[in-house]
Amino acid sequence: MGGLIAHAMGLPAKRFVIATNENDAFPRFLATGRYKKIEPSKNCISSAMNVGHPSNLSRVVALYGGIMDEKGTIRKNPDRVKMQRDMASYSITDPETEKTIQKAYKTFKLLLEPHGAVGWAGLERHLNQTPEDNHPDQLCVSLETAHPAKFPEKILELLGIDPPLPSSLKGIEQKNESYEKLNNEYEEFKNYLKDRY
């Protein structure tokens, strides 16, 4: 969503490739114009993507002139032709995710975790399906928000290596957990922040 807003403000991006795991509500919507939530969401190894009703979808729909209510019903259709011009979307299976982790490491020594592998595989599929975008001068950026060290068992299983822990996470298991409980009231939360910061 942040990228689409930046694009609307002038970011010179040709297209956004939206990769999902098997929770493919958005790729199906972009392709068909029909939206149906996935309930319950499918359990995939890219766990943070196990979303059957993406929270940002109503914002995307609104950005393209449509209206989606809080239940996921589209009350006014967005400009899907413009959406398809700006975005391509692909659903990646768990076996494809695992193969991508292995291929990226073998080919480039690039250590991906499952979410980054979904993004990488979606970009690869897009380039394979759109030869006009698949040339050496085409700059492509694949974003990954998790660290492979968060998935040590999966990386060890697929690559036989234990991903190195970033320095920011070293010793985290020995740190004391600290939290405070607040009532579910805005004023209390507001005062807590004001007093604290």
BELDAPE-V719652 format. One record per residue. N is the residue number from 0. PHI is phi in degrees with one decimal (* if undefined). PSI is psi as a letter, one per 30 degrees, with the letter a starting at -180 (NA if undefined). Layout:
<<N PHI PSI> <N PHI PSI>>
This chain:
<<0 * e> <1 -59.7 e> <2 -65.3 e> <3 -66.6 e> <4 -65.6 e> <5 -60.9 e> <6 -62.7 e> <7 -64.4 f> <8 -90.4 f> <9 121.8 f> <10 -56.1 k> <11 -79.9 i> <12 -105.5 k> <13 -76.3 e> <14 -160.8 k> <15 -104.2 k> <16 -101.1 j> <17 -100.6 j> <18 -102.1 k> <19 -124.9 l> <20 -81.7 a> <21 -71.7 f> <22 -80.7 i> <23 -101.8 h> <24 -58.6 e> <25 -72.3 e> <26 -56.9 e> <27 -66.6 e> <28 -63.3 e> <29 -62.4 e> <30 -76.9 e> <31 -111.6 f> <32 83.5 f> <33 -106.4 k> <34 -112.9 k> <35 -141.3 k> <36 -62.6 l> <37 -101.6 j> <38 -130.7 k> <39 -74.1 l> <40 -67.5 l> <41 -79.4 k> <42 -88.7 j> <43 -118.5 l> <44 -69.8 f> <45 -88.1 i> <46 -60.1 e> <47 -69.2 f> <48 -96.4 g> <49 -77.9 i> <50 -124.1 j> <51 -88.9 f> <52 -145.0 j> <53 -57.8 k> <54 -66.3 f> <55 -84.8 f> <56 -61.5 e> <57 -63.0 e> <58 -71.0 e> <59 -62.5 e> <60 -57.1 e> <61 -64.7 e> <62 -59.7 f> <63 -103.2 g> <64 85.4 g> <65 -102.3 l> <66 -135.0 k> <67 -122.5 k> <68 -83.2 l> <69 -66.9 f> <70 -89.1 f> <71 97.4 g> <72 -87.9 k> <73 -83.6 j> <74 -89.1 f> <75 -141.8 k> <76 -68.9 k> <77 -76.8 l> <78 -76.7 i> <79 -69.2 f> <80 -62.1 e> <81 -67.7 e> <82 -59.8 e> <83 -67.9 f> <84 -69.2 e> <85 -86.9 f> <86 -135.6 k> <87 -127.7 k> <88 -138.8 k> <89 -136.7 k> <90 -101.3 k> <91 -115.6 k> <92 -79.5 l> <93 -60.8 e> <94 -60.0 e> <95 -65.2 e> <96 -61.0 e> <97 -63.6 e> <98 -63.8 e> <99 -65.7 e> <100 -58.0 e> <101 -67.4 e> <102 -65.5 e> <103 -63.1 e> <104 -73.2 e> <105 -65.1 e> <106 -80.8 e> <107 -121.1 f> <108 58.3 h> <109 -94.5 j> <110 -94.8 j> <111 -101.5 l> <112 -103.7 l> <113 -55.1 e> <114 -69.1 e> <115 -63.3 e> <116 -67.1 e> <117 -61.8 e> <118 -62.2 e> <119 -62.9 e> <120 -65.0 e> <121 -63.6 e> <122 -64.5 e> <123 -59.9 e> <124 -62.7 e> <125 -60.0 e> <126 -65.0 e> <127 -69.3 e> <128 -92.5 f> <129 -129.0 i> <130 -56.9 f> <131 -67.1 f> <132 -96.0 f> <133 -101.0 i> <134 -145.2 l> <135 -60.4 f> <136 -84.8 f> <137 -81.6 j> <138 -77.8 k> <139 -126.5 k> <140 -123.4 k> <141 -110.4 k> <142 -100.9 k> <143 -133.6 k> <144 -108.3 f> <145 -109.3 l> <146 -107.9 k> <147 -55.2 f> <148 -66.2 f> <149 -75.4 f> <150 -128.6 h> <151 -62.3 e> <152 -64.9 e> <153 -67.7 e> <154 -66.3 e> <155 -63.3 e> <156 -61.3 e> <157 -85.4 e> <158 -117.2 f> <159 75.5 g> <160 -128.0 l> <161 -94.6 j> <162 -62.4 k> <163 -65.3 k> <164 -80.4 k> <165 -66.0 l> <166 -57.6 e> <167 -66.5 f> <168 -104.7 f> <169 -63.8 k> <170 79.3 g> <171 -64.7 e> <172 -65.9 f> <173 -89.1 f> <174 -77.9 k> <175 -75.9 k> <176 -82.2 k> <177 -136.7 k> <178 -155.1 l> <179 -127.2 k> <180 -99.0 k> <181 -127.6 l> <182 -70.5 l> <183 -82.7 i> <184 -135.1 k> <185 -59.3 e> <186 -59.4 e> <187 -64.4 e> <188 -65.0 e> <189 -59.5 e> <190 -65.9 e> <191 -59.5 e> <192 -65.9 e> <193 -62.6 e> <194 -67.8 e> <195 -85.2 e> <196 -123.8 NA>>
